[in-house]
């Protein structure tokens, strides 16, 4: 029986290139890297039939599956497409086992064929599970990174000097974005070691009670970090809205424009819009 196992392993190794080509022809991707990954995977799975290799075959096959999963997740290839690829691989290997049994091991029994198939199915089930886990992990990591990027882009604190930063807000502010702005502003103020922050709202089309309340929270929160915050860009229509709504901005420092706010802080604004700190 062990000789048959070894013979099957050697047979699959010899057929690895042909199986890889067939696998590629029945799946979407035909890139060179994919071909090498497929071949490595086939060779790793085939080790389950080699007695001397069985101790390492599980880790090797799982490692190949994880590598494929990472590349598929990064390339945003649907997991269903990849799982279908493993299904194709399983079918091809079963066909090869059957062909080996008929042509190279005619004395093999149904029991031999059953054992080989069972070993293959157990191996494939395990590596598919590892593939799914790695794919999910990579996808979550990407989503987290993208979320952080969106968070920073939604409320970018731009340092204009060593301890002074500007937070330009553009577009409508809803409850979710307001929360992001507060969290991001606090984090960036701490990371940049700011002592002064200018929040420019000239690009915010509407300032209602909710927006004003969130701005108050930003100012109060940054104050706890020792950051002095100034609001700029209060357009006439925004000022009128603030008065009509009865909102009290008296405890917040405000400036008509960001340029004026920076000038009052000792910055010279050039014609190209760049700010230079005056010594």
N, C-alpha and C positions, 0 to 999 in steps of 0.2 A: 504493500500500500504506500509506504514511504517513497519507494522508487517511482511510483505513478505520480505522487505529489510533485516530486522533484522534476519529473519529465514534463508535467503540465506547466510548472513554473518556467522551465527552460523554453518551452514552446511559446508561451505568452510573451516572454522577453524577445524572442526572435520575431514575433508578429507585431511588436509594439508600434513600429513605424506604420505598418499597414492599418492597424486599428486606429491609430491617431489620425491618419488621413481620412478614414471612413467617418470618424467622429466629427472631424472638422467639416466634412462635406454635408453633414446632416444637422449642423448647428449654424448660427448666424455669423459668428466671427471666424476669420481665417488669418489672423495676424500671426506673425512669426513667434511672438512671445506666447500667444495662446497655444500654438502648436507644441512648443517646448513644455509648457505647463501641462498640457494634456498627456504628452508622452511620459513626463515625470510621474504624473498621477497613475497612469496605467502600470508603469514599472513598480511603483510603490504598492499598489493594490495587489499586483501579481505575487509579491513577496509572501502573501498569506499562505501560498501553497508551498513555500520553501521552508523546510523545518528549521534550518539554521538562521533564517531571516525573520521568523515570526515574531521574535521578541521586539524587533525594531519596526516592523511593518506598520503597526498601528500609528505610532508617532510620525513616521514618514508620510503615510497617506493623509493623516490629519493635517500635517504641516502643509502638504500640497493643496489640500482643500481650503485651508485658511488663506494661503497666498492667492488662490483663485478668487476667493470671496472678497478679499481686500481690493483687488483690481476691479472686480465687477461692481463693487459698491462705489468706489471712487469714480468709475466710468458711468455710474448711474444706470447700469444694465439691470432690468427688472429681475428680481430674485426668481420669479417663475420661469424665466427664460433659462437661467442657470440650472435650476432644478431639472428642467426638461433635458438639459445637456447631460446631467448625471444619469438620467433615465436612459438616454441613448447609449451612454458608456456601459451601463449595466447590461443592456440588451446585446451589445456587441460582444462583451466578454462572455456572456452565457452562450452565444452562438459559437464563439471560439472554443469554449470548453466542450461543447457538443461535437464540434468538428474534430478536436483533439481526440475525444473519446472514440469516435468512429474510425478515424484514419490512422492514429498513432498509438492508441491503446485499445485495440479491439477486444482484449480480454477483460476490460473494465466492466464492472457490474452496474446495475441501476443504483446500488447502494453507494458506489464510488461517485457516480454522477450526482446523487442527492447530497452527499457530503460536500462535494466541491461547490455546488450551488449554494448550500447553506453557508459555507465559509464566505463566499462572495457576497451574499446578501447581508450577512452580519457586518462585513467590512464596509459595504456601500452605505448601509443605514447609519453606521457610526460616522463616516466622513461627511455624509450629507448633514447630519446633526451639527457637526463641527463647522461646516460651511455656513449654515444658517446662523449659528451663534456669532461667528466672526463677521458675517455680513451685517447682522443687526448691530453689533458693537461698532463697526466702522461707520455705519449710517448714522447712529446716534452721535458719534464723535464729530462727524461732519456737520450735522444739524446744530450741535452745540456751538461749533466754531462759527457757523454762518449766523446763528442767533447773536453771538457776541459781536460779530462784525456789524450786523444791522443795528445792534444796540449802540455801538460807538458812532456809526454814521448818522444815527437818528439824533444824537446829542454830542457832537464833537467839540471838546474843549480844546481850543487852539492857543498854545502858549505864545505870547508876544514878547515876553521877557522872562527872566529867571523865575519870578514869583507871581506873574500876572498872566491871566488867561482870558480868552473870549469864548463865549458860548453863543453862536448864532443860531437862532431857531427860525426855521422856515416851514411854512405849510400849516395845516390845521393840527390842532392838538386835541386828541381824545383822551379818555381816561387811561387806556393802556399806554399810549405814548408818553403821557404825563408821568406815569410810574417809571417808565424806562428813563426818562430825562432825569428824574430825581436820583435814581440809583446810579446812572452813568456819571452824572455831574459830581456826585459825592466821591465816587471811586476815582475819577480822573483828577479831581482837586487834591485828593490825598496822594495819588501817585506822582503828580507834578509838583507837590509841595507848594501849592498856591497860597498867597496871602490876600489876593484880590481877584475877583471874577466879575467880568462884565457880561451880562446876559442881554443880547440884542433881540428884540421881538418885532423889529420892523418888517420881517417877512411873515409874521403871523397874521392872517387875514381877519380873524375874529378873536376877540378877547371877551369871553363871557365870565359868569361867576365861577364856573368850574376851572377855567384856565387861570383866572386870577388866584383862586385858592391854591392851585398847584404851584404857581409862581411864588406865592407866599411860603409854601412848604419848602421850596428849593432854597429860598433866601434864609429861612429859619434853620434849615438843616446845615447849610454851608457855614452859617454863623457858629454852629456848635463845633465845627472843625477849625474855627479861628479865621475863616475866610470872609472878608468884607465883600459884599455883593452889590452891584449897581445894575439897575435896569435901564436899558436905553432903547430908543426906537419907538417911543410912545407917540404915535401919530395923532393928529387932532381928533379924528373919528374915534380912535381908541380911547383917548382922554374923555371925550363926551360920553362914551359908553360906560366908562368907569364911574363918572359922576352920576349918570342916570341910575346905575345899579346900586349906587350908594356904597361902593367899595372904598375902603380906607387904605391908601398907599402912603400915608404920612410917615410910617415907620420904615419905609424903604427908600433908599437913595435912587433917584431917577435922573436921567439925562435925555434931552431931546433926540440926540443921535449918538451913535457909537463913536464917530469921529470926535465929537465934542467931549465925550466922556474920556477918551484916551488923551486928548489934548490937556484936559484938566488934570490928568495924571502924569503929565510931563512928556507926552509923546508928540512927535511932529508928524503930521499926515502929509505925505507927498502927493503930487498930482496923479501918480499911478496907483494911488490907493494904499501904498505900503506905509506902515507905521514904524517910526524910528524913535527910540527913546532918547530924549535930550539929556546930555550930561551936564 
